[in-house]
Amino acid sequence: MPLADKITIGPWRLARALDSSVLLIMVVALLFVALSLGYVGQSYAINEQSPDPGGIPFRWVVKGLIPLGYCLLVLQSAGQLMRIVQTYRAPGELDDV
């Protein structure tokens, strides 16, 4: 018998663990967004370009994808958190999803 079959975790304990991990992801992602906005703003202010001939003309656009990606991670985490809350408010409703 595998060890995973012997370990039992109550549903509320699992929900609490998932809630805390999703919240941690959201906090870290928001921190990265806040820190990277200055990085992108500085690149935009100096109109940073690639030093290579034929390189990227607007490097700040590429750097702008960093906060955008973390914003999308925050949105995904918020959706996951809402799904967890909904599952434990009305168990059985989201079983078919």
C-alpha positions, 0 to 999 in steps of 0.5 A: 500500500503506497504511503499516499493512501495511508495519509488522510487530510480533512477537506477543511485542512486541505482547503486552508492549505490551498487558500494559503498557497494561492494567497502566497502566490498572489502576494509574491506576484503583486510584489513582483509587479510593484518592483518591475514597474520601476524597471519598465518605467526606467527603460521607457524613460531612456527609450532603451533599445537593443545595442545589436544592429537589427535588434529590438527597437523598443526594449521597454515593450519586452520588459513590460511583459514582466508585470503583465505576466505577473498581473495575469498570474494574480488574476489566475490565482484570484480565480482559483481562490474563488473556485476553492471558496465556492467549492467549500461553500456549496460542495458538490456543485462544481463536481462536473467542471 
